Amino acid sequence: MNRDKYVIECWAKLYSRLSGSTYALADWPDKDSSKEAIDAIYQDDSGITVLGIEHTLIQPFKDEKADTVRFTETLAALENHPDLIQKGYLVEVSQPVGAVQKGVDWAQVRGEQLRQLKTVLPTLKGEGHRCVTVKVKGWSFELLVSKLRIDPANPGKVLVGRTWPGDPGPELIVKALEDKVPKLAAFVRGKRILLLEKDAIAGTIEQQFRRLPHDSNASSLLQRIDEVWTTNTVSLETDGVIFTNQLWPDLRAHTCSLNLRTGSFWQKAH
């Protein structure tokens, strides 16, 4: 099954538990790519169409997916590299989001990172932090390196990550509204729900949504639909757990989760 459809079906099960109703999938209207159709239509127990759902993925920052690919092919490939492990130490290395620019040779970046880290790490005799500048063909960026003493008998670990840039502005949410609301608003047979997915650990859609401009554009778009929800799917594949939180019309009016494997339902008290 297409992953977007899988997310919608999982979320619909959670929404059913939250509302105390049973919703069954009636159709995937967007299967006809020649039409501007919403993603999913659901019916209640009586067979009456009650929900129209449009889904979209919201990145934690602009171009997150592209940056993830570049990170995976550069610093991420050096996690627990045998040439970098320091016995008795936990080493953490981070590179800034957006550090590896388009057109840069990823293999060359990775090789230069390895070469410089091999040189620097032994010089950090005790615990310490160091910024390491990586230069590749006229482009440079800094790695933040930290070294923490652990059990002397421990063979050592090297963990890598990205320096989080902080929550972006509302631009990604505004674009989602502009792209998705028009076709969702055309659904008139039931409640119109816009589902915004977050599949990364970092960042929060809630903070992005809070920063929506108080102007006629955002307001008029929201008024054309009934509800906006965010769903956090970072644990969906690994643990079978899906989270949801209402964004509009009442921010955080409902925060809950469902373990799809055990059926365990949790809702935050308000």
C-alpha positions as CSV (number, residue, x, y, z in Angstrom):
1,M,0.0,0.0,0.0
2,N,1.1,3.6,-0.7
3,R,2.6,5.0,2.5
4,D,0.3,8.0,2.5
5,K,-2.7,5.8,2.4
6,Y,-1.3,3.7,5.2
7,V,-0.9,6.8,7.4
8,I,-4.4,7.9,6.6
9,E,-5.9,4.5,7.5
10,C,-3.9,4.3,10.8
11,W,-4.9,7.9,11.7
12,A,-8.6,7.1,10.9
13,K,-8.4,4.2,13.5
14,L,-7.1,6.7,16.1
15,Y,-9.7,9.3,15.2
16,S,-12.4,6.6,15.6
17,R,-11.2,5.7,19.1
18,L,-11.1,9.4,20.0
19,S,-14.6,10.2,18.7
20,G,-16.1,6.9,20.0
21,S,-17.4,6.2,16.4
22,T,-16.5,3.7,13.8
23,Y,-15.4,5.0,10.4
24,A,-14.8,2.7,7.5
25,L,-12.9,3.6,4.3
26,A,-15.3,4.2,1.4
27,D,-13.1,5.4,-1.4
28,W,-9.7,6.7,-2.4
29,P,-10.9,9.4,-4.8
30,D,-7.3,10.5,-5.8
31,K,-6.8,7.2,-7.6
32,D,-7.8,9.1,-10.7
33,S,-4.9,11.4,-11.1
34,S,-6.7,13.3,-13.9
35,K,-9.0,14.8,-11.3
36,E,-8.3,17.2,-8.4
37,A,-9.7,14.8,-5.8
38,I,-9.1,14.5,-2.0
39,D,-7.2,11.5,-0.6
40,A,-9.8,9.6,1.3
41,I,-13.6,9.4,2.0
42,Y,-14.9,7.6,5.1
43,Q,-18.4,6.4,6.1
44,D,-20.0,5.8,9.5
45,D,-21.8,2.6,10.6
46,S,-24.9,3.5,8.7
47,G,-23.0,3.9,5.4
48,I,-23.4,7.6,5.3
49,T,-20.4,9.6,4.0
50,V,-19.1,11.6,6.9
51,L,-15.4,12.4,6.5
52,G,-13.3,13.7,3.7
53,I,-9.5,13.6,4.4
54,E,-6.6,15.3,2.7
55,H,-3.1,14.4,3.8
56,T,0.3,16.1,3.3
57,L,3.7,15.7,4.9
58,I,5.2,18.7,6.6
59,Q,9.0,18.8,6.8
60,P,10.5,20.0,10.1
61,F,12.5,22.5,8.0
62,K,12.7,23.5,4.4
63,D,14.4,20.8,2.2
64,E,14.7,18.4,5.1
65,K,14.4,15.3,2.9
66,A,17.2,16.5,0.6
67,D,19.4,17.3,3.6
68,T,18.7,13.9,5.1
69,V,20.0,12.2,1.9
70,R,23.2,14.3,2.0
71,F,23.7,13.7,5.7
72,T,23.2,10.0,5.2
73,E,25.9,9.9,2.5
74,T,28.4,12.0,4.5
75,L,28.7,12.2,8.3
76,A,26.1,9.6,9.0
77,A,28.2,7.0,7.2
78,L,31.0,7.6,9.8
79,E,28.9,6.6,12.9
80,N,31.0,4.1,14.9
81,H,33.7,4.1,12.2
82,P,36.6,1.9,13.6
83,D,39.1,4.7,12.8
84,L,37.3,7.2,15.0
85,I,36.4,5.1,18.0
86,Q,38.3,6.1,21.2
87,K,38.3,3.5,23.9
88,G,36.7,4.7,27.1
89,Y,35.0,7.7,25.4
90,L,31.7,8.6,23.9
91,V,32.3,10.9,20.9
92,E,29.5,12.9,19.4
93,V,29.9,14.8,16.1
94,S,27.3,17.1,14.5
95,Q,27.1,18.9,11.3
96,P,24.8,21.9,10.6
97,V,21.6,21.4,8.6
98,G,22.3,22.6,5.1
99,A,26.0,22.2,5.4
100,V,26.4,19.9,2.4
101,Q,25.4,22.0,-0.5
102,K,24.0,20.9,-3.9
103,G,26.8,20.0,-6.3
104,V,29.3,19.0,-3.7
105,D,31.0,15.6,-4.0
106,W,29.5,13.6,-1.1
107,A,32.3,11.0,-1.2
108,Q,34.9,13.7,-1.0
109,V,33.1,15.4,1.9
110,R,32.9,12.1,3.8
111,G,36.6,11.3,3.1
112,E,37.7,14.8,4.3
113,Q,35.5,14.5,7.4
114,L,37.1,11.1,8.3
115,R,40.6,12.4,7.7
116,Q,40.2,15.5,9.9
117,L,38.3,13.7,12.6
118,K,41.0,11.0,12.8
119,T,43.5,13.9,13.4
120,V,41.5,15.9,15.9
121,L,40.0,13.2,18.2
122,P,43.2,11.9,19.7
123,T,44.2,15.5,20.5
124,L,41.2,15.9,22.8
125,K,43.0,14.2,25.7
126,G,40.2,14.6,28.2
127,E,36.6,15.7,27.9
128,G,36.2,18.6,25.6
129,H,34.5,20.2,22.6
130,R,36.0,21.3,19.4
131,C,34.8,22.9,16.1
132,V,36.4,21.2,13.1
133,T,36.3,23.1,9.8
134,V,35.9,20.8,6.8
135,K,36.9,22.3,3.4
136,V,36.0,20.8,0.1
137,K,36.5,22.5,-3.3
138,G,36.0,26.1,-2.1
139,W,33.2,25.2,0.3
140,S,33.6,24.8,4.1
141,F,31.6,24.1,7.2
142,E,32.2,23.3,10.8
143,L,31.6,20.1,12.7
144,L,30.9,20.3,16.4
145,V,32.8,17.5,18.2
146,S,32.4,16.6,21.8
147,K,34.2,13.9,23.8
148,L,32.9,12.4,27.0
149,R,34.8,10.0,29.3
150,I,32.8,6.8,30.1
151,D,33.8,3.4,31.5
152,P,37.6,2.9,30.7
153,A,36.8,-0.7,29.7
154,N,34.1,0.4,27.2
155,P,35.3,0.0,23.6
156,G,34.0,3.4,22.8
157,K,31.2,4.9,20.6
158,V,31.0,7.5,17.9
159,L,27.5,9.0,17.4
160,V,26.7,11.5,14.7
161,G,23.8,13.9,14.2
162,R,22.8,17.3,12.7
163,T,22.7,20.6,14.5
164,W,19.0,21.5,14.6
165,P,18.2,24.9,13.1
166,G,15.1,25.5,15.2
167,D,11.5,25.5,14.1
168,P,11.0,27.3,10.8
169,G,8.4,30.0,10.2
170,P,4.9,29.3,9.0
171,E,5.7,29.2,5.3
172,L,5.4,25.4,5.0
173,I,2.0,25.4,6.7
174,V,0.8,28.3,4.5
175,K,1.9,26.4,1.4
176,A,0.1,23.3,2.6
177,L,-3.1,25.3,3.1
178,E,-2.9,26.9,-0.3
179,D,-2.2,23.5,-2.0
180,K,-4.7,21.3,-0.2
181,V,-7.6,23.4,1.0
182,P,-9.2,24.2,-2.4
183,K,-9.8,20.5,-3.3
184,L,-10.8,19.6,0.2
185,A,-13.3,22.5,0.3
186,A,-15.0,21.0,-2.7
187,F,-16.0,18.0,-0.6
188,V,-19.5,18.8,0.7
189,R,-20.8,15.5,1.9
190,G,-19.3,15.6,5.4
191,K,-16.6,16.9,7.7
192,R,-13.5,18.2,5.8
193,I,-10.2,17.3,7.6
194,L,-6.7,18.4,6.6
195,L,-4.1,16.0,8.1
196,L,-0.6,17.3,8.4
197,E,2.0,14.6,9.0
198,K,5.4,14.9,10.8
199,D,7.7,11.9,10.4
200,A,10.8,13.4,12.0
201,I,11.9,13.5,15.6
202,A,12.9,17.1,15.5
203,G,10.6,20.1,15.2
204,T,6.9,20.5,15.9
205,I,4.1,21.3,13.5
206,E,2.3,23.0,16.4
207,Q,4.9,25.7,16.6
208,Q,4.8,26.3,12.9
209,F,1.0,26.5,13.0
210,R,1.1,29.0,15.9
211,R,3.1,31.3,13.8
212,L,0.5,31.5,11.0
213,P,0.0,35.1,10.0
214,H,-3.2,36.8,11.2
215,D,-4.2,37.8,7.7
216,S,-7.1,37.3,5.4
217,N,-5.3,34.6,3.3
218,A,-4.7,32.1,6.1
219,S,-8.0,32.9,7.8
220,S,-10.1,32.5,4.7
221,L,-8.4,29.2,3.8
222,L,-9.1,27.7,7.3
223,Q,-12.7,28.9,7.2
224,R,-13.3,26.7,4.1
225,I,-12.6,23.5,6.0
226,D,-13.7,22.0,9.3
227,E,-10.7,20.7,11.1
228,V,-6.9,20.5,10.9
229,W,-5.0,17.8,12.7
230,T,-1.3,16.9,13.0
231,T,-0.2,13.3,13.2
232,N,3.3,12.2,14.4
233,T,4.3,9.0,12.7
234,V,8.0,8.8,13.8
235,S,7.1,5.6,15.8
236,L,4.6,4.2,13.4
237,E,6.9,1.7,11.6
238,T,9.1,0.8,14.5
239,D,6.6,0.6,17.4
240,G,3.2,0.6,15.7
241,V,2.2,3.8,17.5
242,I,0.6,6.9,15.9
243,F,0.0,10.2,17.7
244,T,-2.5,13.0,16.8
245,N,-3.2,16.5,18.0
246,Q,-5.9,18.9,16.9
247,L,-4.5,22.2,15.4
248,W,-7.7,23.9,14.3
249,P,-10.3,25.2,15.3
250,D,-8.9,24.4,18.8
251,L,-5.2,24.0,19.2
252,R,-4.3,21.0,21.4
253,A,-8.0,20.4,22.2
254,H,-7.3,16.7,21.7
255,T,-3.9,15.0,22.1
256,C,-3.9,11.2,21.9
257,S,-2.2,8.1,20.6
258,L,-3.0,4.6,19.6
259,N,-0.8,1.5,19.6
260,L,-2.0,-0.3,16.5
261,R,-0.5,-3.6,17.6
262,T,-2.0,-3.8,21.1
263,G,-5.0,-1.5,20.7
264,S,-3.8,0.6,23.7
265,F,-5.3,4.2,23.5
266,W,-4.0,7.2,25.4
267,Q,-5.4,10.7,25.7
268,K,-4.0,13.7,27.4
269,A,-6.2,15.1,30.2
270,H,-7.3,18.7,29.7
